Amino acid sequence: MSDHKAPVARDSEILGGTDLRDRQAMAGFRPAPALKSSSLRWVRSLLPGDEGGAWRAEMISCLSETTDPALRRQYVRSYRRSVPQLVWTSWTSGVRGVAPAPMGAGFSGADWNGIDLSFASPEDKFGIKVQSKPGARTIDQKYSVLLGLVVLVLGILGFILTGFTNFTEMTNHAVFGLFQTNGFHNVVYLILGVFWLLGAFALTPPGNQGMNIAVGGALLLVAVLGFLGYWSLLSIPPGVNGDNILDLAVAIATLIVGGGLLSAGGRRSTTA
């Protein structure tokens, strides 16, 4: 009788299936005791295109060369720890790949033309412009410029009316006779204006859209709470009034226009 030990089925679950088991048997591979039944097969569905299969083949190749159970467990743990960074790099980088995970270490990055793609630029990660690029501004960027300027003007006019007294109290001061305000409300106007201008000039179009979606969602919540009468701190009375209607209208416009829905529609029609 041969001393050859048949592979364990649970090993094949971890390492990729019966095709690998047959290949190991043909090569005289002597498998280690079974690992846990948890599988990394699910990682494939998180990666774009054929990268999931390529990553799994790389993992299988790495594990199949190791017969020591302790080392194989270290490799599996290393690959498992690498998943979040792998998924992030795969979806934010133009070129995708994975280097074999070294023993006892996490994901080591992907390399293409000498560039370590695991160190993604701020532009790739956060939508922050690294350098100005030529081209017309998108609709959502123009929207951010317009709203930023308008809100800054409202904040400045508000301070002209209210001064710096009664900073967080209900007042009778109203910009254009419609939008009741106080010092704290004016500060909020100025902060929003700065955010919108930074989104237009310092962020990429996708980054600006993301910021607009966040601001639009916050303004929608502010409008709902304003109608319910929870914003006396900003000198906004409850019910239907200029402030609450303005917040609601700006929130909807920001989500639709600033969020990039019109820009996406324009790109689709141009492509068609």
FIDOLO-272436 format. One line per field, with one value per residue: residue number from 1; x, y, z of N, C-alpha, C in turn. Coordinates in Angstrom, 3 decimals. Each point is the difference from the previous one (the first is absolute). Layout:
<sites>
seq <- NUM_...
n_c1 <- X_...
n_c2 <- Y_...
n_c3 <- Z_...
ca_c1 <- X_...
ca_c2 <- Y_...
ca_c3 <- Z_...
c_c1 <- X_...
c_c2 <- Y_...
c_c3 <- Z_...
</sites>
This chain:
<sites>
seq <- 1_2_3_4_5_6_7_8_9_10_11_12_13_14_15_16_17_18_19_20_21_22_23_24_25_26_27_28_29_30_31_32_33_34_35_36_37_38_39_40_41_42_43_44_45_46_47_48_49_50_51_52_53_54_55_56_57_58_59_60_61_62_63_64_65_66_67_68_69_70_71_72_73_74_75_76_77_78_79_80_81_82_83_84_85_86_87_88_89_90_91_92_93_94_95_96_97_98_99_100_101_102_103_104_105_106_107_108_109_110_111_112_113_114_115_116_117_118_119_120_121_122_123_124_125_126_127_128_129_130_131_132_133_134_135_136_137_138_139_140_141_142_143_144_145_146_147_148_149_150_151_152_153_154_155_156_157_158_159_160_161_162_163_164_165_166_167_168_169_170_171_172_173_174_175_176_177_178_179_180_181_182_183_184_185_186_187_188_189_190_191_192_193_194_195_196_197_198_199_200_201_202_203_204_205_206_207_208_209_210_211_212_213_214_215_216_217_218_219_220_221_222_223_224_225_226_227_228_229_230_231_232_233_234_235_236_237_238_239_240_241_242_243_244_245_246_247_248_249_250_251_252_253_254_255_256_257_258_259_260_261_262_263_264_265_266_267_268_269_270_271_272
n_c1 <- 0.833_-0.555_1.032_-0.341_-0.186_-1.239_-0.207_-0.136_-1.292_0.117_1.170_-0.640_-0.838_1.062_0.580_-1.292_-0.149_-0.724_-0.018_0.095_-1.016_-0.581_0.245_-0.411_-1.045_-0.128_0.181_-0.775_-0.884_0.618_-1.314_-0.107_-0.139_-1.291_-0.175_-0.317_-1.301_0.368_-0.593_1.010_-0.843_-0.592_1.337_-0.100_-1.157_0.971_0.683_0.445_-0.848_1.104_0.083_-1.310_-0.147_0.591_-0.705_-1.100_0.329_0.283_-1.139_-0.682_0.647_-0.209_-1.269_-0.123_0.850_-0.936_0.779_0.691_-0.783_0.995_0.879_-0.725_-0.142_1.301_0.180_-0.877_0.551_1.162_-0.462_-0.517_1.127_0.436_-1.157_-0.142_1.327_-0.103_-1.168_0.525_1.188_-0.738_-0.823_1.169_0.530_0.641_1.043_-0.367_0.457_0.416_0.878_0.707_-0.851_0.988_0.778_-1.142_-0.248_-0.481_-0.978_0.818_-1.152_-0.352_0.725_0.137_0.899_0.319_-1.320_0.111_-0.970_0.608_0.959_-1.320_-0.113_0.112_0.355_0.702_0.578_0.244_0.388_1.181_-0.127_0.811_-0.544_-0.060_-1.129_0.381_-0.933_-1.186_-0.526_-0.241_-1.235_0.400_1.122_-0.688_-0.761_1.093_0.517_-1.125_-0.236_1.285_-0.082_-1.142_0.446_1.163_-0.682_-0.772_1.126_0.587_-1.066_-0.003_1.328_-0.223_-0.982_0.642_1.142_0.622_-1.186_-0.541_1.200_-0.609_-0.539_-1.301_0.038_-0.158_1.280_-0.278_0.815_-0.058_-0.151_0.775_1.307_-0.705_0.776_1.108_0.852_-0.547_-1.189_0.504_0.500_-1.166_-0.597_0.875_-0.221_-1.309_0.106_0.810_-0.851_-1.000_0.669_0.321_-1.279_-0.280_0.887_-0.241_-1.210_0.188_-0.534_0.552_1.128_-0.200_-0.297_0.997_0.729_-0.495_0.194_1.179_0.316_-0.425_0.571_1.071_-0.083_-0.201_0.935_0.800_-0.442_0.103_1.156_0.269_-0.654_0.709_0.800_1.010_-0.164_-0.496_0.957_-0.626_-0.888_-0.284_-1.106_-0.873_-0.390_-0.933_1.249_0.585_0.441_-1.107_-0.714_0.847_0.049_-1.311_-0.208_0.886_-0.570_-1.207_0.245_0.523_-0.984_-0.828_0.196_0.224_-0.948_-0.132_-1.295_0.029_1.146_-0.498_-1.168_0.763_0.746_-1.152_-0.604_1.170_0.085_-1.328
n_c2 <- -1.204_1.007_0.749_0.167_1.172_-0.433_0.980_0.921_-0.358_0.174_-0.624_-0.831_0.053_-0.049_-0.995_-0.271_-1.242_-0.901_1.019_0.747_-0.668_-0.089_1.275_0.178_-0.812_0.566_1.099_-0.871_0.995_0.298_0.055_1.171_-0.142_-0.299_1.096_1.169_-0.248_1.115_0.640_0.249_-0.977_0.545_0.039_-1.065_-0.110_0.367_-0.723_1.019_-0.292_-0.330_1.121_-0.288_-0.476_1.109_0.717_-0.703_0.098_1.267_0.113_-0.679_0.699_1.066_-0.350_-0.294_1.002_0.109_-0.893_0.974_-0.676_0.240_-0.272_-1.063_-0.203_0.229_-0.766_-0.895_0.113_-0.095_-0.981_-0.538_0.314_-0.548_-0.639_0.740_-0.055_-1.313_-0.045_0.767_-0.621_-1.113_0.625_0.396_-1.090_0.636_-0.437_-1.272_-0.402_-1.177_0.402_-1.145_-0.432_0.726_-0.946_-0.018_0.331_1.224_0.590_-0.399_0.078_0.813_-0.574_1.176_-0.330_-0.738_0.044_0.264_-0.748_-0.659_0.811_-0.065_0.822_1.194_0.209_-1.163_0.283_1.306_-0.041_0.118_1.135_-0.757_0.165_1.267_-0.402_0.093_0.810_-0.055_0.889_-0.984_-0.477_-1.090_0.167_0.290_-1.023_-0.676_0.479_-0.198_-1.197_-0.260_0.653_-0.607_-1.134_0.245_0.403_-1.095_-0.672_0.658_-0.091_-1.256_0.010_0.538_-0.922_-1.097_0.291_0.149_0.582_-0.499_-0.542_-0.572_1.219_-0.218_0.455_1.272_-0.255_0.514_-0.828_1.149_0.083_-1.009_0.143_-0.419_0.802_-0.553_0.349_-0.957_0.402_1.208_-0.485_-0.623_1.141_0.642_-0.885_0.013_1.328_-0.069_-0.849_0.736_1.070_-0.592_-0.407_1.230_0.548_-0.712_-0.376_-1.262_-0.117_-1.235_0.596_0.922_-0.984_-0.714_1.119_0.229_-1.290_0.108_1.137_-0.540_-1.146_0.716_0.702_-1.179_-0.504_1.025_-0.170_-1.326_0.102_0.813_-0.788_-0.863_1.038_-0.692_1.116_0.160_-0.958_-0.260_0.283_-1.301_0.696_-0.684_-1.038_0.425_0.193_1.155_-0.103_-0.543_0.862_0.983_-0.464_-0.174_1.186_0.571_-0.696_0.176_1.303_0.014_-0.784_0.766_1.317_0.322_-0.939_0.703_0.033_1.326_-0.011_-0.972_0.699_1.106_-0.719_-0.513_1.221_0.501_-1.018_0.126
n_c3 <- 0.000_-0.610_0.376_-1.268_0.523_-0.134_-0.870_0.903_-0.022_1.323_-0.277_-0.800_1.037_0.810_-0.649_-0.186_0.479_-0.651_-0.854_1.066_0.568_-1.205_-0.158_1.252_-0.242_-1.210_0.717_0.612_-0.052_1.119_-0.002_0.574_1.300_-0.017_-0.738_0.516_0.104_0.644_-0.982_-0.819_-0.345_1.064_0.182_-0.793_0.690_0.847_-0.889_-0.720_-0.989_-0.655_0.710_0.260_-1.246_-0.453_0.864_-0.270_-1.311_0.252_0.710_-0.921_-0.944_0.759_0.273_-1.300_0.104_0.938_0.589_0.566_0.849_0.826_-0.973_-0.325_1.304_0.096_-1.071_0.454_1.229_-0.623_-0.787_1.113_0.661_-1.123_0.291_1.143_0.187_-0.207_0.655_0.986_-0.044_-0.012_0.838_0.527_-0.480_-0.983_0.688_-0.087_1.158_0.340_0.898_-0.054_0.912_0.523_0.501_0.722_-1.259_-0.039_-0.633_-0.985_-0.648_-0.970_-0.921_-0.604_-0.906_1.035_-0.121_1.283_-0.518_0.999_-0.473_0.032_-1.021_0.596_-1.269_0.004_1.174_-0.041_-1.272_0.650_-0.649_-0.740_-1.179_-0.384_-0.508_-1.265_-0.459_-0.604_0.830_0.839_-0.244_0.630_-0.720_-1.102_0.325_0.309_-1.132_-0.690_0.558_-0.228_-1.140_-0.343_0.529_-0.594_-1.047_0.141_0.208_-1.008_-0.810_0.435_-0.080_-1.181_-0.076_0.377_-0.627_1.169_0.129_1.128_0.208_1.025_-0.035_0.215_-1.229_-0.237_-0.073_-1.190_-0.663_-0.700_1.318_-0.437_0.179_1.043_0.704_0.492_0.953_0.742_-0.408_0.213_1.134_0.178_-0.369_0.759_0.956_-0.247_-0.046_1.053_0.577_-0.449_0.362_1.155_0.060_-0.403_0.838_1.101_-0.442_-0.298_-1.227_0.040_0.395_-0.936_-0.841_0.497_-0.054_-1.227_-0.212_0.621_-0.641_-1.159_0.392_0.383_-1.128_-0.561_0.803_-0.318_-1.252_0.119_0.643_-1.029_-0.853_0.718_-0.287_-0.515_-0.716_1.222_0.126_-1.168_0.929_-0.131_-0.272_0.711_-0.728_-0.842_-0.351_-0.230_1.242_0.483_-0.704_0.354_1.249_-0.078_-0.587_0.827_0.980_-0.542_-0.225_1.219_0.440_-0.712_0.108_1.267_0.153_-1.128_0.385_-0.069_0.682_0.768_0.045_0.193_0.834_0.511_-0.069_0.500_0.880_0.213
ca_c1 <- -0.833_0.738_-0.133_-0.608_-1.217_-0.940_-0.355_-1.217_-0.993_-0.137_1.105_-0.336_-0.934_0.753_0.988_-0.567_-0.860_0.539_1.048_1.259_0.261_0.522_1.337_0.891_0.188_0.894_1.351_0.466_-0.075_-0.429_-0.682_0.015_-1.328_-0.989_-0.160_-1.390_-0.817_-0.257_0.636_0.192_-0.590_-0.889_0.743_-0.070_-1.170_0.198_0.989_-0.533_0.449_0.636_1.027_-0.294_0.598_1.457_0.427_-0.171_1.038_1.244_-0.066_0.091_1.372_0.842_-0.284_0.290_1.438_0.348_-0.567_-0.024_-1.323_0.104_0.268_-1.187_-0.945_0.495_-0.309_-1.435_-0.285_0.571_-0.887_-1.259_0.235_0.269_-1.196_-0.484_0.878_-0.058_-1.236_0.122_0.944_-0.543_-1.047_0.445_1.202_-0.216_0.639_-0.228_0.778_0.312_1.223_-0.234_0.112_1.120_-0.341_-0.135_-0.188_-1.248_0.056_1.229_-0.189_0.025_1.058_-0.149_0.955_0.793_-0.804_-0.722_-1.358_-0.640_0.104_-0.815_0.138_-1.185_-1.033_-0.683_-0.641_-0.938_-0.533_0.658_0.794_1.440_0.376_-1.124_-0.062_-0.800_-1.318_-1.127_-0.535_-1.233_-1.167_0.014_1.024_-0.578_-1.000_0.705_0.491_-1.144_-0.526_0.999_-0.020_-1.282_-0.066_0.935_-0.667_-1.021_0.660_0.513_-1.156_-0.563_0.777_-0.289_-1.282_-0.063_1.186_0.493_-0.759_-1.070_0.608_-0.737_-1.366_-0.980_0.018_-0.924_0.778_-0.268_0.655_-0.990_-1.318_-0.527_0.784_0.322_1.369_0.746_1.429_0.371_-0.504_0.900_1.224_-0.319_0.013_1.379_0.662_-0.530_0.551_1.390_-0.031_-0.398_1.076_1.069_-0.426_0.084_1.352_1.049_-0.330_-0.331_-1.463_-0.613_0.130_-0.962_-1.328_-0.139_-0.190_-1.345_-0.963_0.060_-0.585_-1.428_-0.662_-0.023_-0.978_-1.338_-0.287_-0.200_-1.319_-1.036_0.034_-0.447_-1.462_-0.485_0.284_1.158_1.176_0.015_1.412_0.348_-1.046_-0.932_-1.271_-0.595_-1.043_0.342_0.592_1.038_1.189_-0.236_-0.234_1.301_0.812_-0.547_0.255_1.437_0.361_-0.422_0.818_1.371_0.039_-0.243_0.962_1.343_0.374_0.492_-0.994_-0.087_1.262_-0.030_-0.915_0.680_1.018_-0.666_-0.512_1.134_0.519_-0.953
ca_c2 <- 1.204_1.261_0.893_1.254_0.340_0.712_1.339_0.122_0.782_1.352_0.785_0.438_1.110_1.220_0.287_0.332_-0.951_-1.306_0.093_0.136_-1.261_-0.944_0.443_-0.319_-1.441_-0.371_0.474_-0.651_0.974_-0.602_1.124_0.119_-0.193_0.955_1.284_0.301_-0.148_1.305_0.096_1.342_0.019_1.159_1.204_0.158_0.792_1.404_0.615_0.271_-0.753_-1.305_0.081_-0.945_-1.283_0.120_0.064_-1.316_-0.874_0.379_-0.520_-1.460_-0.334_0.257_-0.977_-1.365_-0.239_-0.093_-1.186_0.194_0.537_1.308_1.006_0.167_0.818_1.379_0.530_0.253_1.202_1.148_0.323_0.516_1.389_0.846_0.204_1.388_0.833_-0.528_0.463_1.454_0.252_-0.506_0.862_1.387_0.059_-0.352_-1.280_-0.782_-1.218_-0.304_-0.760_-1.043_0.480_-0.635_-0.652_0.839_1.408_0.281_0.285_0.737_1.016_-0.400_0.752_0.113_0.984_0.565_0.834_-0.773_0.502_0.038_1.379_0.778_1.446_0.617_0.163_-1.281_-0.413_0.944_0.941_1.296_0.271_0.086_1.109_0.459_-0.641_0.790_-0.534_0.775_-0.442_-0.761_0.707_-0.006_0.952_1.338_0.144_0.259_1.382_0.904_-0.070_0.507_1.467_0.480_-0.214_0.955_1.318_-0.036_0.100_1.368_0.869_-0.313_0.667_1.445_0.222_-0.440_0.276_-1.164_-0.130_-1.007_-0.878_-1.258_0.239_0.367_1.435_0.461_0.368_-0.889_0.390_0.251_-0.096_-1.357_-1.044_0.433_-0.423_0.558_-0.130_-1.397_-0.351_0.627_-0.807_-1.209_0.423_0.182_-1.316_-0.698_0.636_-0.446_-1.407_-0.091_0.501_-0.992_-1.122_0.358_0.328_-0.839_-1.410_-0.508_-0.093_-0.984_0.452_1.083_-0.606_-0.642_1.035_0.548_-0.970_0.088_1.278_-0.044_-0.822_0.738_1.081_-0.597_-0.231_1.325_0.500_-0.749_0.450_1.382_0.003_-0.479_1.019_-0.357_0.802_1.338_0.363_0.719_1.002_-0.466_-0.351_-1.222_0.141_0.442_1.337_0.130_-0.799_-1.428_-0.250_0.133_-1.183_-1.149_0.164_-0.141_-1.402_-0.787_0.405_-0.471_-1.440_-0.296_0.682_-0.116_-1.397_-0.530_-0.693_0.660_-0.246_-1.379_-0.034_0.618_-0.922_-1.098_0.456_0.252_-1.304_-0.587
ca_c3 <- 0.000_-0.085_1.153_-0.441_0.728_-0.879_0.489_0.795_-0.747_0.533_-0.552_-1.348_0.109_0.268_-1.031_-1.280_-0.664_-0.332_-1.016_0.721_0.694_-0.985_-0.383_1.112_0.054_-1.088_0.319_1.219_1.098_1.273_0.654_1.455_0.581_-0.508_0.671_0.279_-1.199_-0.615_-1.313_-0.562_-1.329_-0.109_-0.378_-1.451_-0.392_0.363_-0.875_-1.335_-1.161_0.217_1.040_1.064_-0.354_0.020_1.403_0.607_-0.544_0.674_1.356_-0.071_-0.349_1.171_1.046_-0.428_0.101_1.419_0.646_1.444_0.385_0.661_-1.023_-0.825_0.771_-0.044_-1.323_-0.096_0.794_-0.691_-1.125_0.515_0.429_-1.158_-0.818_-0.104_-0.819_-1.362_-0.638_-0.207_-1.084_-1.251_-0.540_-0.149_-0.820_-1.391_-0.266_1.195_0.137_1.382_0.233_0.996_1.376_0.694_1.261_1.173_-0.352_-0.689_-1.424_-0.257_-1.015_-1.397_-0.673_-1.443_-0.506_1.085_0.878_0.992_-0.069_1.312_0.465_-0.923_0.182_0.604_-1.014_-0.131_1.244_0.594_-0.969_0.135_-1.190_0.158_-0.868_-0.802_-1.296_-0.931_-0.317_0.503_1.277_-0.090_0.522_1.465_0.449_-0.175_1.063_1.257_-0.051_0.154_1.370_0.919_-0.028_0.520_1.448_0.611_0.008_1.052_1.293_0.195_0.214_1.311_1.040_-0.079_0.675_1.397_0.783_0.728_1.244_-0.034_-0.991_-0.166_0.456_-1.020_-0.286_-1.038_-1.177_-1.133_-1.250_-1.049_0.598_-0.174_0.647_1.355_0.295_1.125_-0.243_-0.214_-1.332_-0.974_-0.037_-0.768_-1.404_-0.455_-0.072_-1.178_-1.201_-0.159_-0.421_-1.406_-0.849_0.026_-0.825_-1.417_-0.462_0.572_-0.146_-1.323_-0.144_0.899_1.379_0.197_0.058_1.304_1.007_-0.172_0.517_1.463_0.422_-0.309_1.008_1.266_-0.119_0.028_1.413_0.610_-0.403_0.728_1.392_0.025_-0.042_1.292_1.007_0.824_-0.331_0.601_0.106_-1.228_-0.182_-1.022_0.641_-0.536_-1.013_-1.352_-0.041_-1.013_0.306_-0.177_-1.421_-0.659_0.304_-0.725_-1.435_-0.255_0.220_-1.172_-1.152_0.198_-0.245_-1.424_-0.876_0.562_0.125_-1.272_-0.818_-1.304_-0.699_-0.490_-1.134_-1.136_-0.533_-0.696_-1.292_-0.882_-0.423_-0.934
c_c1 <- 0.864_-0.229_-0.694_-1.341_-0.921_-0.332_-1.320_-0.964_-0.085_1.150_-0.373_-1.020_0.736_0.865_-0.585_-0.785_0.721_1.083_1.374_0.361_0.593_1.420_1.006_0.286_0.966_1.441_0.559_-0.031_-0.537_-0.650_0.121_-1.391_-0.940_0.003_-1.475_-0.801_-0.311_0.809_0.168_-0.606_-0.855_0.727_-0.127_-1.145_0.165_0.900_-0.552_0.558_0.552_1.018_-0.250_0.613_1.504_0.524_-0.087_1.049_1.349_0.043_0.177_1.430_0.928_-0.196_0.401_1.480_0.447_-0.684_-0.101_-1.351_0.071_0.244_-1.225_-1.043_0.436_-0.305_-1.476_-0.379_0.515_-0.875_-1.314_0.155_0.182_-1.255_-0.457_0.876_-0.004_-1.226_0.085_0.904_-0.579_-1.012_0.425_1.199_-0.307_0.583_-0.042_0.863_0.345_1.291_-0.282_0.218_1.151_-0.439_-0.050_-0.205_-1.323_0.231_1.178_-0.121_0.022_0.980_-0.234_0.923_0.746_-0.775_-0.750_-1.407_-0.702_0.087_-0.751_0.128_-1.231_-1.131_-0.796_-0.795_-1.141_-0.607_0.601_0.910_1.480_0.536_-1.206_0.065_-0.883_-1.350_-1.085_-0.484_-1.303_-1.146_0.037_1.071_-0.495_-1.039_0.675_0.547_-1.146_-0.517_1.006_-0.012_-1.283_-0.045_0.989_-0.621_-1.075_0.631_0.505_-1.144_-0.626_0.759_-0.198_-1.288_0.076_1.155_0.431_-0.663_-1.101_0.379_-0.806_-1.452_-0.921_-0.005_-1.073_0.738_-0.238_0.672_-1.052_-1.430_-0.596_0.692_0.488_1.363_0.497_1.487_0.437_-0.442_0.913_1.308_-0.224_-0.017_1.431_0.731_-0.477_0.556_1.428_0.043_-0.338_1.106_1.192_-0.354_0.163_1.434_1.079_-0.267_-0.200_-1.522_-0.637_0.085_-0.994_-1.424_-0.235_-0.222_-1.411_-1.067_-0.038_-0.667_-1.504_-0.772_-0.099_-1.042_-1.431_-0.421_-0.257_-1.383_-1.115_-0.053_-0.454_-1.511_-0.588_0.340_1.179_1.209_-0.096_1.427_0.464_-1.009_-0.945_-1.297_-0.581_-1.032_0.535_0.508_1.159_1.202_-0.212_-0.252_1.315_0.864_-0.485_0.312_1.475_0.436_-0.345_0.852_1.425_0.112_-0.137_1.084_1.421_0.479_0.387_-1.028_-0.123_1.278_0.027_-0.925_0.614_1.032_-0.639_-0.482_1.113_0.563_-0.915_0.088
c_c2 <- 1.248_0.806_1.288_0.233_0.811_1.359_-0.006_0.922_1.415_0.884_0.527_1.121_1.308_0.367_0.118_-1.051_-1.264_0.062_0.115_-1.311_-1.028_0.362_-0.315_-1.493_-0.472_0.371_-0.668_0.919_-0.686_1.096_-0.042_-0.282_1.131_1.279_0.203_-0.031_1.336_0.131_1.444_0.109_1.244_1.261_0.261_0.907_1.476_0.741_0.179_-0.953_-1.374_0.026_-0.966_-1.360_0.032_0.014_-1.376_-0.984_0.277_-0.567_-1.517_-0.427_0.151_-1.088_-1.417_-0.345_-0.214_-1.203_0.125_0.609_1.388_1.102_0.239_0.834_1.460_0.642_0.354_1.237_1.252_0.425_0.586_1.455_0.937_0.431_1.463_0.866_-0.467_0.521_1.493_0.304_-0.427_0.960_1.448_0.133_-0.450_-1.337_-0.798_-1.247_-0.207_-0.773_-1.074_0.532_-0.698_-0.559_1.014_1.466_0.163_0.239_0.911_1.011_-0.577_0.881_-0.017_1.110_0.705_0.849_-0.888_0.562_-0.004_1.402_0.887_1.483_0.549_0.186_-1.286_-0.350_0.916_0.992_1.389_0.214_0.079_1.138_0.391_-0.615_0.833_-0.659_0.837_-0.561_-0.752_0.809_0.064_0.933_1.438_0.272_0.336_1.421_0.973_-0.005_0.534_1.520_0.548_-0.118_0.911_1.393_0.045_0.128_1.399_0.967_-0.256_0.684_1.514_0.316_-0.266_0.478_-1.271_-0.144_-1.046_-1.133_-1.273_0.138_0.286_1.522_0.324_0.415_-1.017_0.556_0.073_-0.099_-1.392_-1.033_0.489_-0.570_0.592_-0.235_-1.425_-0.478_0.576_-0.786_-1.269_0.317_0.087_-1.334_-0.784_0.586_-0.436_-1.453_-0.130_0.496_-0.946_-1.214_0.289_0.120_-0.962_-1.491_-0.361_-0.042_-1.083_0.402_1.093_-0.539_-0.672_1.011_0.584_-0.952_0.054_1.278_0.009_-0.839_0.710_1.123_-0.528_-0.282_1.320_0.539_-0.702_0.448_1.448_0.113_-0.441_0.944_-0.285_0.900_1.428_0.495_0.799_1.098_-0.371_-0.395_-1.278_0.296_0.473_1.436_-0.012_-0.892_-1.480_-0.356_0.094_-1.236_-1.215_0.085_-0.201_-1.438_-0.850_0.340_-0.515_-1.488_-0.326_0.603_-0.180_-1.432_-0.671_-0.707_0.624_-0.204_-1.405_-0.116_0.602_-0.908_-1.141_0.428_0.266_-1.295_-0.643_0.676
c_c3 <- 0.000_1.259_-0.357_0.703_-0.900_0.586_0.751_-0.714_0.500_-0.431_-1.370_0.030_0.191_-1.185_-1.389_-0.707_-0.403_-1.054_0.662_0.708_-0.960_-0.388_1.089_0.081_-1.080_0.322_1.248_1.194_1.251_0.837_1.505_0.539_-0.408_0.823_0.327_-1.295_-0.656_-1.275_-0.394_-1.386_-0.236_-0.447_-1.494_-0.428_0.322_-0.981_-1.403_-1.055_0.354_1.121_1.141_-0.273_0.057_1.436_0.643_-0.513_0.659_1.410_0.010_-0.280_1.194_1.054_-0.406_0.096_1.447_0.632_1.509_0.406_0.626_-1.016_-0.856_0.725_0.003_-1.347_-0.123_0.796_-0.687_-1.162_0.502_0.448_-1.184_-0.737_-0.054_-0.891_-1.450_-0.731_-0.291_-1.184_-1.338_-0.616_-0.160_-0.913_-1.411_-0.365_1.281_0.009_1.448_0.069_1.038_1.406_0.693_1.335_1.129_-0.315_-0.703_-1.476_-0.326_-1.119_-1.391_-0.741_-1.507_-0.480_1.132_0.972_0.966_0.109_1.348_0.601_-0.986_0.328_0.711_-1.006_-0.167_1.252_0.413_-0.985_0.108_-1.209_0.343_-0.836_-0.820_-1.385_-0.931_-0.254_0.632_1.329_-0.230_0.602_1.522_0.553_-0.143_1.081_1.325_0.048_0.280_1.432_1.012_0.067_0.616_1.523_0.731_0.082_1.081_1.385_0.291_0.256_1.365_1.118_-0.035_0.752_1.497_0.857_0.720_1.370_-0.183_-0.956_-0.235_0.436_-1.174_-0.167_-1.042_-1.271_-1.119_-1.244_-1.093_0.543_-0.033_0.889_1.361_0.404_1.305_-0.269_-0.288_-1.384_-1.080_-0.126_-0.814_-1.494_-0.536_-0.129_-1.212_-1.283_-0.259_-0.477_-1.482_-0.932_-0.006_-0.851_-1.478_-0.479_0.500_-0.158_-1.466_-0.133_0.867_1.476_0.332_0.094_1.344_1.110_-0.085_0.517_1.528_0.500_-0.256_1.004_1.340_-0.043_0.014_1.440_0.718_-0.326_0.774_1.462_0.132_-0.031_1.336_1.152_0.903_-0.244_0.526_0.179_-1.212_-0.318_-1.139_0.696_-0.618_-1.086_-1.336_0.057_-1.001_0.248_-0.292_-1.463_-0.770_0.252_-0.780_-1.489_-0.331_0.196_-1.206_-1.207_0.136_-0.272_-1.484_-0.883_0.514_0.134_-1.292_-0.854_-1.383_-0.803_-0.582_-1.193_-1.238_-0.616_-0.759_-1.362_-0.978_-0.533_-1.022_-1.357
</sites>
